[in-house]
Amino acid sequence: MLRRLIGVASALALATGGLLVAPGAAGAATYNVRDYGATGNGSSNDTPAIQRAIDAAAGAGGGTVQFPSGTYQSRNTIHMRSHITLRLDSGATVRGASNDDYDSPESNPNDEYQDYGHSHFHNAMIYGDRLTDIGFVGAGVIDGGGNLITGNPKDGEADKIISLTRCDGLRVGDGLTLRRGGHFAMLINGCTNVTSDRLRIDTASDRDGWNVISTTNVRITNANIAANDDALVFKSDYALGAKLSNGNVVVTDSHLSARCCNALMFGSETCGDFTGYDFQRITIDGADKSGLGIVSMDGSVISDVHYRDITMTNVRAAITQKIGTRRRCGNSPGVGRIHDITYDNITSSGQADNNFTATLWGESGSNRISDVTFNNVNLNVPGGNGAVSTGVPSNDPSDYNPKSIGTRPSYGWYIRNADNIRFTGGSVHFEATDARPAVIANNSTGVVFDPFVAERGSASTDMLFQTVTGYCVRNGTNTTGGALRVSQTGSTESCGTQPPPTGRFEAEAGLCQGTIDANHAGFSGTGFCNTTNAVGSAEEWTVPRAAAGTATLVFGFANGTADARPMDVTVNGTSVGTLTFDGTGAWTTWRTASVQVPMVAGDNTVRLTSGTAGGGPNVDYVDVA
């Protein structure tokens, strides 16, 4: 499976403000809005003065427009220019007004293909089209003030704070807050080269946080987005009259919440294809729809998406993938596909008692979900349901919401029209006993659970496979250690000898300074390396590479102690850093840790060496990508 992981150096650079320069800032002049007549008194209309400062900076080739401490009422649309950065100092607020004198929405011949708010861009507090090298930064606030519209605005009303189309080179954040944005705090469409660090969005009293539409080359770090509707959402619509590219996106170290809707979402507008997305170290607290949602409703192919180290609480649908047949896009689109998706180290708990079962729902024929891997995905659900029919639930193929599928007949996972789905080291638990099976897979192929833990409810089976070709449940247990009860109708089992993932080197195939054991369930292969409890104990592999370059090493491990067990990572005798293997809670709970390293063409020696008297963790394997 294609796999993309974030480079350590790149992630550090993105997280370090000193390594990033705001657009238009290097060597450019500063234009103080007060020098152009802005009062900052909270009652005068400061938009004309703000615009004069922007235009003066643009006329000089670019610069930083500074907002000192104060409240700058903005009754009209601010028109952004290329090579301009708006910098709001601490204590500075640009606030919207209720005078209904913002730019009117432009006409759009493609209105029918997306919601009204996505079709019109001029009616915003700040608007720009085809701009380059722009930024919104500083410790201040841009606040709609409760005056922006959450529905379809009338003439003169604004429904978004920042609206940008076809921009190249956008930086937003550095402590900036966007608050009370109406329909959107920020909507960007057709942009590229977007960087955001330390952006805070608070739209919990109105609607969406940030819509990233038909946009490429995006890096978002340390975001804090609290929305009422969708928090952070990636879409592709037809508002600009074409299906545009989406992808090469990294989001890390962020916190999201969505009261009514989706926290981290693809869609529902899904005209163009999406590929190349990495989401890491994200916490989600609250989503009344999906915590992690992917839908293809309008013909898009969504692929190469990777989630790692994500913790969710209070979400109704922890994970949702759905292919629909709405096809609301220009040029008569077909039906889409979803493939090559990975989830690593994901937890969800505290769901409401009316939750939606985690679901993969493909369409028939070639429009299916395929090649999805779940590694250490652990769901704790409310449970408490009575017995229901195990037949296929109802589905509205034109609706993307989790509720568009009827009550799932399983409490943990429901899988339909999907191929090559693999669960490794995950679990499902409930708060109250449930009369449904933990898992049902229907009309699918190659569905593997190895290993897997499911809490036993009052149903007569734990795992039910309906018309599934090549299912496998291996090393499966319930929470008391008993074997999972597996049933099937019209299905064929195919466990056999499972080949390891491409690029995996098992501990038992390397040199282990300790013992190769197999007494803690959940490991890959035939065993794991239990390193000697001593400083310097090690595990070593020989890893061939066809060409020199950077590789990502992903180590599988378990650490049943409360203490971290650091190990030095060396490649070809050179130390590349230390990985800290934190406690995993139990020796049967397996996690991963990763690092990027240089490798040479030919054989490479990869070695983990313990730095403490307790030795290292139990080491299961190293994946090399």
N, C-alpha and C positions, 0 to 999 in steps of 0.2 A: 504494500500500500504506500502510495506517495505520502511523504511526511515532511513537514516543514517545522523547524524549531527556531526560536529566537536566538541570535548570537549574543553571547554574554557581553561582548564589548558594545554592541549596538544598544542592548537594553540599558547598560550602565550610562551610556552617553545620553540616551533619552531621559533617564531619570535624574540627570545632573544638570540643573539649570545653567551652571556656568559653562557648559559645553554647547549651549544653544543660544543663538543670537536672534532677537526678534527681527522680522523683515523690516527693511528700511532703516535699521537702527545704526548699523556700523558706519561711523563717520558722517552720519546725516544730521542735519540741524533739528532742533526741537522748536515746536511752535505751540506756545501756551495759549489755550483758548481764551483766557482772560485778556490777552493782548489784542484780541480781535473782537472784544466787546461782550464776551460771556460774563454773566453776573454770578452764577453759582448760588443764587439766593433761593432756589426752589420754586419760585413763582413766575419769574420772567421767562419768556420763550428764548432759550439760548441756541436753538437750532441754527438761525442765520449766522451767528458768530462761530459756531462749531464748523459750519460749512465753509466760511471764509478761511478759517485756519487750515482746513483740509485742502482747499483749493490753492492756497498760498504755498503749502508744502509740495503739492503736486506740481505746481508751476515751476518750482525750483528743482524738480527732479526727484522729489521724495523726502521723507523725514518722519519724525515722531510728533504726533499731535498730543500734547499733554493736557490732562485734566487735573489741576490741583484739587485739594480737598474742597468739597462743596457739593450742592445738589443742583444739577443742570437739567432744567425741564426741557424736554424735547417734544415740541408739538407737531413737528413735521418730519418727513423722512430724511434721514441723513444719507447723502450719496457718497459712498466710499470711492476712493481713487487708487490707482496702482501705486506701489512703492510707498504706501502710507501705513504707519502703525498708530493705532489709538492706544494711548497709555493712560490708564486711570490710576491715579495715586491713591494711597490709603485714605479713606474718608471721602473719596469722590464717588458720586452716583449720577449717572445719566438716567433720568426717569421719564417714562412715557406720560402722555396726557390724554384727557378724555374729550378733546375739542373736535375730534373727527376731521382732522385736516392733514392726514397722511396721504401719500401717493395712492391714486386709484389702482386697482388691479388691472393689469394689461389683458388684452384679449389673447386667447390661446386656442388655435384651431384643434388642439389635441385634448381639450377638456374632458372628453368622454372616457379617457383611458386611466384616469386617476381621480382621487378626491379633489375637491375644489382647492383646499389649502396647498396641495402639491402642485397645482396647475398655475398658480399666480405668485409672483415673487416681488413685485414692486411695492405691494401694500405691507410694508415692514418699517420698523423703527430705523433700521440700517440696511441699505440695499447696495449691491454692486454686481456688475456683469462683465465677464472677460477681463478680470483684473489679475495682475501679477504682483507677487511680493507684498503681501498685506498682513496686518496683524492686529489682534485685540488682546492687550496684555495689561498687567498691573494688579494691584491689590484692591481695586475699587469694584463697583457694582454697576451693571446695566440692568435696570429694573423697569418692567412694563408698568409697574404701579397699579396693577389690577385693571388697567384700562385697555388691554389688548383682548381681542375677540377669540373665543375658543371654537366658535362655529364658523359659518360662512359670513365674512364681514360685509357690511354695506359700504358704499362709496365713502372714502375718507377714513375708514376704520382700518387699523392694522391688526394682523393676527400672528405676528412673529417679531422677535427682536432682531435677529441677524438673518438675512436672506442673501445668499450668494450663488451665482450660477457661472459655470465655466471659468472658475478661478484656478490659478497656478501659483502655488506658494502661499499657503495660509498658515499662520501661527496664531493659536488662541489659548489663553490660560495664564500661566505664571502668577496664579493667585486670583485671577478674575472670577467674579460671580455673575451669572445670568439668572435673573429672578422674574417670575411671573410673566412668562413669555406668550400667553394666549395659547394659540394652537401649537406653536413651536418656540422654544427658546432659540434654537438655531436650526436652519435648514440650508444644506448645501447640495447642489446638484451639478454634476458634470465637472467636478473639480479634480485636481491632482496635487500631490505633494503637500499633504496636510499634516501638521505637527501640533499636538496639544499636550501640555503638561500642567498639572495642578489647576484644572478647570473645575469650577463648582457650578452646578446648575440646580436650581430649586424651582420646579414647576409643579410641586405637589398640590397646589391649589387650582391648577388649570389643566394643561394637557402634556404634550410631548416635551422631552428633554432635547435630544440631538438626533435629527434625521440625517444620515449620511447616504446620499443617493447618487448612484452612478458615478462613484468616486474611486480613484486609485491612489496608491502610495500614501497610506495613512498610518501615523503612529500616535497613539493615545496612551498616556501614562498618568497615573495618580489622579484620575478623574473621580469626582463625587457627584453623582447625578441622582436626584430624588424627583421623580415625576409622578403625575397622577395617571397619565396614559403611558405610552411607551417611553422607556428611559433612554437606551442607546439602541438605535435600530438602523440596519443597513437595508437599503431598498434600491430598486431600479425601475423607474417608470418611463412613460413616454411623453413627459411634459415638454421636453426639448425637441420633440419630433424625431427621435431616433432611439434605437436600443444602444446604450453605451456600455463601456467596460466597467467592471467592478473588481477590486482585488488588491493584493499585496497590502494587507492590513494587519497591524499588530495592536492589541489592546492589553495592557498589563497593569497590575497593582491598582485596581480601581474598585469603587463601591457603587452599587446600583440598587435602586428600588423603584417599584412601579405599583401604585396603589390599585388601579383598576385593571392593568393590562400586562404588557410584556417587559421584562427587564433587559435581556440581551437577545435581539431578535433579527432574523432575516425575513423581510416581507412585512405586510402582505404584497406590496407592489414588487413584482419580480419579472420584469421584461427581459433585461440583459442577463448574461451569465455572471456568476460569482466564483472566483477561485483565489485561493491563497489567503487564508485568514488564520491568525494565531491569537488565542485568548488565554492569558495566564494570570494566576494569582488575583482572582476577582471574587469579591463577596457580594452576594445578592440577598437583600433583606426585604422581602415582600414583593409579590407579583400575583395579581388575581387571575392572570392567564398563565403564560409560560415563563419559567425562569430562563431556560435556554431553548429558544424556538427557532426552527428552520422550516419555512414553508416555501414551496414553489407553486404559485398559483397561476402564473401568466406565461409559462413556457420556458422559464430559465433553468439552466443546468447549474447546480450548486455543488461544488467539489472542493477538496483540499482544505477542509476546515478542521481546526484542532483546538480542543478545549483542555486545559490542564490546571490542576490545583484551584478548583472553584468550589466555594462553600455557599450553599443556599439555605435560607430559612424562610418559612412562611410563604411559600409559593404553591399555587394550586396545581400546576402542571410542571414538574421538575424539568422534564425533557420531552420535547415534541418535535417530530419530523412528519411533515405531511406534504404530499403532492396532490394538487387540486386541478380542476379543469375550468377555472374561471376564464382564462385566456383574454384578459382585459389589457390588450396591448396592440399597437399598430401592426400592420402587415400580416394579419391573420396568423398569430403564433400557434404552435402546436402545444403539446403537453410536456412538462419538464421532467427532470430527473434530479436525484440527490445521490451522490456517491463519494467515497473516500473521506469519511468523517471519523475523527477519533475523539474519545473522551478519556482522560486520565486523571485519577485522583479527584473524583467529584463526589460531593456529599450533599444531601438534601434532607432536611428535617423540619419539624414544626409546621407541617402543612395543615391547612384547614380541614375540617371534617368532611367537606364536600369537594375533595380534591379530584383531579383528573389523573388517571393512571398514565405513567410514562408510555409514550406511544410512538411507534414507527408505522406510518400508513402510506404505502405507495399505491400507484395506480396499476392497472393490469397491462399486459403486453410488455413493451420495452420501457415503459415509463415507471420504473420501480425504484425503490431505495436499494442501494447495494454498497458493499464493502464498508461496513461501519464496525468499529472496534470500541468496546467499553472495557477499560482496564481500571479496576478498583473504583467502580461506581457504586456507591452505597446510598440507598434510598430508605428513609424511614417515613412511612405513610400512616395516615390515621386509621385505615381499616374500618372495621365495624359494619361492613355491608353484609346483607343476607345473600343467599344463593340466587343467581340469575342464570338465564339460559347461556350456554357456552357458544351459541351461534354468533355469526358476524353481526356486530351492532350496526345501527343505521349510520349513514354518512351523507352530509351535504357537500358534494365535491366543489361547489362554488364558494364555500365559506372556509376561511382559514383558521378560525378560532378553535380552541380545544373542545368547546361545547358542540361543535359541528358534528362530532362523532358521539353516538349514544353511549350510555354507560358501558364501560369496558367490562367484559366478563372475567377479568383477572385483576388482582389488586396491585401487582408490582410492575409488570411489563405486558404490553399488547403489541404484537408484531404482525403486520399483514402486507403481502405483496413486497417482500424484501428478500435479498439474496446476499449470502456471505456476511452474516452478522455474527460477531464473536464477542462473548463476555468472558473476561478473565479476572478472577479475584474479586468480584463484586458481591453485593448482597441486597436483599429487600427484607425489611422488618415492618411490623405494624404496631400501633399503639393499642388497638382493640382487635380481638380475633375477627377474622374475615372468612366468609363462606365461599369465596372464590379461589381458584388456583392462583398461585403467585405469578405464573407466566403462562400466556397462551401465544403460540405462533401459528399463523394461518396462511396457507397458500404461499409458502416461501421455500427457499432452498439454502442449504449450508448454514444452519443456525446452530451455533456451538456455545455451550456453557461449560467452561473448564478452567478453574473450578468455579463454584457458585454456591452461595448460601441463601436459603429462603426460609423464612419463618413459616411454620406449619399452622394453617388455619383449620377450619372445620370441613373444608372441601375434601373429597375423596382422593384428590390428586394434587400434587404441587406444580407439576409441569405438564402442559397439555399441548401436543403438536397435532395440528389438523392439516392434512394434505401438505406435509412438509417433506421434501426430498433431502435426505442427508442431514438429519438432526443428530446432535450429540450432547449428552449430559454426562460429564465425567468429573470425578472428585467433587460431586455435589452433596451437600449436607444440609440438614435443617439446623436451627440454632441450638439444638440439644445434642448435635453430633450424629443423629440418625441419617440414613440415606434418604435422598429425595425420592418421592413417589412420582414416577414418570408414566404418562399415558399417551396414546396416540390413536388417531383415526386416519386411515389412508396415507400413512407416512412411513418413511423408511429411515432406520437408524444407520449412521455411518460415522463411527468413532475411529476405529482402527488406530494406526499410528499417526498422530497428528504432526505434520512437519512444523518446526519452529518458524516464527516470523522471519522473513528475509532480513539478514543482517544480525541475527541473534546468536550470541555465543554463550552457551550455558556454563555455569560454574563448574560442573562436573567434567566439562571438556577442557578446562584450564588447569593451572597448577594452584592447588589450594593448600596453604599452610594451616592445616587444621584437619577437619574431617568432612567428608561428603555425607550429609545426613538427609533423611527423608521423613522425619518424625513430626513436622509441622505442615499441615495441609495448606494448599493454595499456591505452591511453588510451580514454576515451569520446568519442563523436562523431567529428569528422574531424580533430582536432588538439588541440594544447595550447599554452599561452602560455609561451614561453621568454623570461623577462624579461631585459632588459638588465642586464649585470653592473655595477650602480652603485647607490649609495644613492638612494632615491627612485623607482626604477623600480616600475611598478605594473601591476595588472590591475583593471579596473573593469566593473561590470555595472549595468544598470538593472533593478530588481526590482519589479514591481507587486504590491500587496497589496490585498485587498478591504476589510480592516479594520485598524485600528491594533492593536498588541499585540506580544507577545514572539515572536520567531521563532528557530529554530535554523539556523545556517549551517554546512554541512558541506562543506569544501573537499577536493577530490581533488588529490593532488600526488605528485610523485616528486622525490627529492633523491639523486642518485647520488654525492654527496660525503660525506666523513666529518664535515663541519661542519654544525651547525644553521644554518638560514637564517630568522631571525625576520622577520615582516612585521606592520606595524601594520594593524589592522582598523578602518575608519571606515564609519559609516552616516550618510548625509546630512550629511557634513562633520564629524561628531563621532566622536572616537576612542572605541572600546569596548574596547580592550585590544590586546595583542600575542599573536599565535600563533607558537609556535616549531615550525618545520617541520624535524624531525630528519632525519638521513640515513636513507634507505630501503635502502641496500646496493647499489642499481643504479638506473639511469635507467629501466629497464623494470619496476621494482617500485613499484607505486602504493599509496599509503596515504591515509587521511583524517584531518583535524583539524577540530574543531568548536568553536563558541562560540555562546552565546545573546545576542541583541541586540534592542533596541527598534526597531520599524518603524512608519511612519505609513500611513494609508490612502492609496492611490494609488501613484505611482512613488517608489521608494527608490533612492538611489545607494549601492552597496556597493563598497568599494575596499580592495584589499590593496596596501600600500606597503612596499618593501624597506627594511630598516634597516641593511644591510651592503653593503660594496663588491662582494660577490659576487652581489648581486641576490637575487631570491627563488628558490624551487624552480621546477620546471616545474609550472605550474598547469593542471589539466585542466578543472575545473568547480566550481560551487558548487550544492549542493542546499539548497533553502529549505523548511523544514517548520514 
